[in-house]
């Protein structure tokens, strides 16, 4: 929805979000989401409603009759508002296409259509304490682990490795994701809120360091000084836990961070790696150096 709103507002349309959860961009890191709201929503002809469902959508006739959208409160289910708009786009995500495949006949239970798998992509009989189903693997959206094309590709490669006897497990914490807006948003690993919970549960200390696009000469030359990069790391080991970026070409910049998470690279090691000048990746260099008490500028 955020990506399409970026396109349609650029083409001159007004956009209204309808979100069932209390916040827009509910899966994003909260700090990044707040900045995204300022850069991608407040400065554009975008309105939004949160905590509501679109309970009924009545099609219209272009140029003659508007589309009518009735909204109900997500909790009380009471009618709260009716909107009249030119068009309605349903962008609620995807569902697994696993019906009518005879999974039940093989003793495979699904949850909302999703198939349970282990770390080797082997199908399990059920999500809780399921047993491995011999010679059956499941990758991509159907297992619901991470509904991204490149995640499905990685899972497919991993499954084949395991099929031929070379053990492999996909580290989903190291798979990056991106939102192709202007500016872009990209992330790898848990949000800061999730990382705080993980650190408390596992008994380690979370560190945080930031780099700014406003201090980057390439971003300023491109007139794209808005944005930041946030590095979350384990203070005890120095290993990078997650990185969240909003800014020009964030989707490209995140790969270095994904590689660092996958390889277990520390902020100490990253802080001494040389980044090309003048390039956007110096935003990350600033964050890596800041994590160890060094100053990039």
MARZA-979409 format. One record per residue (C-alpha): x, y, z; residue in one letter. Coordinates in Angstrom, 3 decimals, always signed. Each point is the difference from the previous one (the first is absolute). Layout:
N
        xx        yy        zz  residu
         X         Y         Z       A
...
This chain:
297
        xx        yy        zz  residu
    +0.000    +0.000    +0.000       X
    +2.767    +2.447    +0.872       X
    +1.742    -0.614    -3.315       X
    -3.184    +0.520    -2.028       X
    -0.825    +3.167    +1.948       X
    +3.457    +1.254    -0.963       X
    -0.789    -0.640    -3.679       X
    -3.526    +1.396    -0.017       X
    +0.806    +3.192    +1.896       X
    +2.881    +0.598    -2.429       X
    -2.595    -0.236    -2.785       X
    -2.205    +2.572    +1.710       X
    -2.485    -2.157    +1.900       X
    -1.196    +0.367    +3.560       X
    +0.322    -3.142    +2.123       X
    -1.718    -1.271    +3.150       X
    +1.408    -2.949    +1.946       X
    -2.332    -2.337    +1.908       X
    +1.986    -2.005    +2.563       X
    -1.487    -2.517    +2.440       X
    +2.930    +0.190    +2.424       X
    +0.630    +2.977    +2.349       X
    +2.953    +1.250    -2.063       X
    +0.764    +0.392    -3.676       X
    +3.143    -1.916    -1.029       X
    -0.506    -2.383    +2.946       X
    +2.835    -2.356    -0.980       X
    +2.617    +2.750    -0.263       X
    +2.444    +1.060    +2.701       X
    -1.879    +2.722    +1.912       X
    +2.706    +2.651    -0.368       X
    +0.235    -0.627    -3.735       X
    -3.807    -0.037    -0.288       X
    -0.264    +3.424    +1.646       X
    +2.540    +1.467    -2.402       X
    -1.723    -1.732    -2.927       X
    -3.314    +1.507    +1.076       X
    +1.529    +3.464    -0.103       X
    +1.777    -0.477    -3.339       X
    -2.494    -2.175    -1.875       X
    -3.395    +0.971    +1.397       X
    -0.198    +3.373    +1.760       X
    +1.617    +1.894    -2.868       X
    -2.319    -1.579    -2.570       X
    -3.767    -0.059    -0.683       X
    -0.431    -3.147    +2.119       X
    -2.561    -0.531    +2.751       X
    -0.401    -3.100    +2.125       X
    -2.298    -1.798    +2.399       X
    +1.382    -2.515    +2.499       X
    -1.775    -2.560    +2.152       X
    -2.752    -0.537    -2.570       X
    -1.084    -2.645    -2.499       X
    -1.447    +0.601    -3.435       X
    -3.109    -2.107    +0.632       X
    -1.724    +0.638    -3.306       X
    +1.147    +1.363    -3.360       X
    -2.617    +0.913    -2.603       X
    +1.404    +0.421    -3.531       X
    -0.661    +3.223    -1.824       X
    -0.106    +1.119    -3.628       X
    +2.958    +2.136    -1.165       X
    -1.134    +3.560    -0.565       X
    -3.544    -0.706    +1.162       X
    -0.143    -1.683    +3.393       X
    +2.621    -0.185    +2.771       X
    +1.288    -3.110    +1.715       X
    -1.533    -0.228    +3.478       X
    +2.036    -1.412    +2.900       X
    -1.643    -0.701    +3.344       X
    +2.373    -0.179    +2.969       X
    -0.518    -1.682    +3.370       X
    +2.028    +0.240    +3.207       X
    +2.548    -2.833    +0.157       X
    -0.930    -0.763    +3.608       X
    -3.694    +0.810    +0.440       X
    -0.973    -0.762    -3.622       X
    -2.278    +3.058    +0.072       X
    -0.381    +2.167    -3.093       X
    +2.225    +3.071    +0.261       X
    +0.136    +1.628    -3.423       X
    -0.877    -0.349    -3.680       X
    +2.364    +1.266    -2.692       X
    -0.778    +0.842    -3.610       X
    +3.024    -0.280    -2.282       X
    +0.856    -0.376    -3.694       X
    +1.664    -3.389    +0.421       X
    +0.875    -2.551    +2.657       X
    +3.170    -2.086    +0.024       X
    +0.084    -3.058    +2.264       X
    +3.597    -0.425    +1.199       X
    -0.416    -2.336    +2.942       X
    +2.726    -2.436    -1.027       X
    -0.006    -3.554    -1.276       X
    -1.302    -3.384    +1.124       X
    +1.607    -3.401    -0.667       X
    -1.382    -1.875    -2.981       X
    -0.035    -3.408    +1.717       X
    -3.647    -0.971    -0.223       X
    -1.103    -3.063    -1.958       X
    +3.500    -1.478    -0.014       X
    -0.897    -3.044    +2.077       X
    +2.267    +0.993    +2.868       X
    -2.466    -1.344    +2.550       X
    +0.111    -3.404    -1.688       X
    +3.711    -0.099    +0.768       X
    -0.557    +0.930    +3.632       X
    +1.162    +3.604    -0.439       X
    -1.872    +2.606    +2.025       X
    +0.123    +3.670    -1.022       X
    -0.642    +3.225    +1.881       X
    -1.874    +2.556    -2.096       X
    +1.357    -1.947    -2.966       X
    +3.658    +0.188    +1.052       X
    +2.038    -3.196    +0.011       X
    +2.312    -0.647    +2.955       X
    +3.677    -0.643    -0.823       X
    +3.197    -0.487    +1.988       X
    +3.276    +1.902    -0.462       X
    +0.861    -2.238    -2.982       X
    -3.305    +0.782    -1.764       X
    -1.290    -3.534    +0.663       X
    -3.779    -0.094    +0.382       X
    -1.361    -0.784    +3.474       X
    -3.330    -1.621    +0.806       X
    -1.019    +3.028    +2.102       X
    +1.384    +3.279    +1.354       X
    +0.255    -1.071    +3.631       X
    +2.179    -3.077    +0.625       X
    -0.525    -1.249    -3.530       X
    +1.872    -2.941    -1.476       X
    +2.013    +0.142    -3.222       X
    -1.864    -1.221    -3.072       X
    +2.526    -2.080    -1.996       X
    +1.117    +1.358    -3.375       X
    -2.228    +3.098    +0.039       X
    +1.343    +3.567    +0.119       X
    -1.809    +3.345    -0.113       X
    +1.466    +3.393    -0.906       X
    -1.227    +3.539    -0.544       X
    -3.313    +1.606    +0.909       X
    -1.604    -3.363    +0.704       X
    +2.014    -0.456    +3.207       X
    -0.548    +3.614    +1.118       X
    +3.453    +0.438    +1.516       X
    +0.844    +3.064    -2.081       X
    -2.232    +0.913    -2.919       X
    +2.629    +1.521    -2.290       X
    +1.193    -1.194    -3.422       X
    +3.678    -0.091    +0.949       X
    -0.830    -1.839    +3.232       X
    -1.833    -2.647    -2.020       X
    +3.006    -0.304    -2.303       X
    +2.335    -0.432    +2.973       X
    -2.305    -2.611    +1.495       X
    -0.108    -1.853    -3.329       X
    +3.797    -0.133    -0.208       X
    +0.151    -1.150    +3.616       X
    -2.566    -2.727    -0.622       X
    +1.984    -1.358    -2.958       X
    +3.204    +0.036    +2.060       X
    -1.730    -2.093    +2.644       X
    -1.549    -2.322    -2.586       X
    +3.445    -0.857    -1.413       X
    +1.483    -0.517    +3.441       X
    +1.739    +3.322    +0.649       X
    -1.575    +1.278    +3.221       X
    -1.060    +3.629    -0.060       X
    -2.339    +2.304    +1.926       X
    -1.153    +3.450    -1.113       X
    +0.677    +2.789    +2.500       X
    -3.169    +2.045    -0.426       X
    +1.402    +2.718    +2.284       X
    +2.565    +0.679    -2.729       X
    -2.506    +0.363    -2.855       X
    -0.544    +3.672    -0.889       X
    -3.286    +1.617    -0.956       X
    -0.784    +3.280    -1.707       X
    -2.832    +2.419    -0.630       X
    +0.414    +1.736    -3.355       X
    -1.236    +3.476    +0.811       X
    +1.697    +3.384    -0.370       X
    +2.099    -0.089    +2.087       X
    +0.376    -3.759    +0.334       X
    -0.239    -1.969    +3.243       X
    +2.036    -3.155    +0.613       X
    +0.681    -2.268    +2.921       X
    +1.680    -3.202    +1.101       X
    -0.510    -1.735    +3.338       X
    -2.466    +0.838    +2.774       X
    -1.412    +3.441    +0.790       X
    +1.487    +1.856    +2.968       X
    -3.037    -0.939    +2.059       X
    +0.462    -3.685    -0.854       X
    +3.759    +0.201    +0.583       X
    -0.553    +1.459    +3.483       X
    -2.251    -2.931    +0.884       X
    +2.488    -2.482    -1.457       X
    +2.906    +1.529    +1.925       X
    -1.911    -0.139    +3.274       X
    -1.059    -3.589    -0.615       X
    +3.445    -1.243    -1.046       X
    +2.000    +2.073    +2.470       X
    +2.083    +2.346    -2.130       X
    +0.237    +3.781    -0.369       X
    -1.376    +1.772    -3.060       X
    +2.010    +2.796    -1.572       X
    -1.222    +2.602    -2.484       X
    +1.779    +2.370    -2.366       X
    -1.248    +2.264    -2.789       X
    +1.213    +1.637    -3.180       X
    -1.697    +2.922    -1.733       X
    -0.568    +0.698    -3.673       X
    +0.191    +3.705    +0.838       X
    +3.703    -0.446    +0.712       X
    +0.605    -1.847    -3.284       X
    +1.390    +1.989    -2.938       X
    -1.401    -2.324    -2.689       X
    -3.508    +0.163    +1.482       X
    +0.196    +3.788    +0.225       X
    +1.224    +0.229    -3.606       X
    -3.040    -2.046    -1.012       X
    -2.224    +2.361    +2.050       X
    -0.996    -3.039    +2.103       X
    +1.259    +0.902    +3.470       X
    -2.977    -1.466    +1.863       X
    +0.528    -3.317    +1.710       X
    +2.027    -2.032    +2.452       X
    +1.606    -3.397    +0.526       X
    -0.315    -1.737    +3.359       X
    +2.304    -2.837    +1.013       X
    -0.992    -2.299    +2.868       X
    +2.727    -2.222    +1.401       X
    +0.910    -2.287    +2.868       X
    +2.219    +2.045    +2.318       X
    +1.452    -3.137    +1.532       X
    +1.184    -1.574    -3.264       X
    -0.103    +2.973    -2.369       X
    -2.021    -1.985    -2.554       X
    -2.533    +1.871    -2.118       X
    -3.543    -1.015    +0.916       X
    -2.044    +2.216    -2.338       X
    +0.169    +3.078    -2.214       X
    -2.861    +2.307    -1.022       X
    +0.406    +2.643    -2.692       X
    -2.243    +2.670    -1.477       X
    +1.552    +2.118    -2.706       X
    +1.044    +0.106    -3.637       X
    +0.959    -3.477    -1.313       X
    -0.592    -1.627    +3.387       X
    -0.930    -3.232    -1.792       X
    +3.510    -0.191    -1.455       X
    +1.801    +1.089    +3.165       X
    -1.614    -2.714    +2.116       X
    +1.930    -2.804    -1.737       X
    +3.248    +0.830    +1.781       X
    -1.893    -0.240    +3.278       X
    -1.671    -3.273    -0.946       X
    +3.394    -1.481    -0.790       X
    +1.303    +1.187    +3.380       X
    -2.882    -1.671    +1.857       X
    +0.442    -3.217    -1.989       X
    +3.755    -0.144    +0.574       X
    -0.145    +1.021    +3.654       X
    +2.156    +3.050    -0.699       X
    +0.594    +2.326    +2.947       X
    -0.323    +3.782    +0.110       X
    +3.672    +0.084    +0.971       X
    +0.892    -1.698    -3.297       X
    -2.424    +2.089    -2.034       X
    +1.236    +3.260    +1.524       X
    +3.462    -0.618    -1.486       X
    -1.225    -0.927    -3.479       X
    +0.548    +2.747    -2.575       X
    -3.058    +1.381    -1.785       X
    +0.296    +1.826    -3.318       X
    -0.223    +3.797    +0.072       X
    -2.247    +1.641    -1.035       X
    -2.695    -2.674    +0.153       X
    -3.224    -0.636    +1.870       X
    +1.515    -2.973    +1.847       X
    +1.909    +2.479    +2.158       X
    -3.253    +0.412    +1.920       X
    +0.575    -3.566    +1.221       X
    +3.677    +0.705    +0.619       X
    -1.048    +2.806    +2.328       X
    -2.311    -2.351    +1.910       X
    +2.583    -2.796    +0.249       X
    +2.668    +2.388    +1.280       X
    -2.434    +1.577    +2.428       X
    -0.672    -3.435    +1.516       X
    +3.618    -0.229    +1.175       X
    +0.397    +3.624    +1.064       X
    +1.711    +1.229    -3.164       X
    -1.052    +3.085    -1.932       X
    -0.290    -0.152    -3.782       X
    -0.065    +3.804    -0.279       X
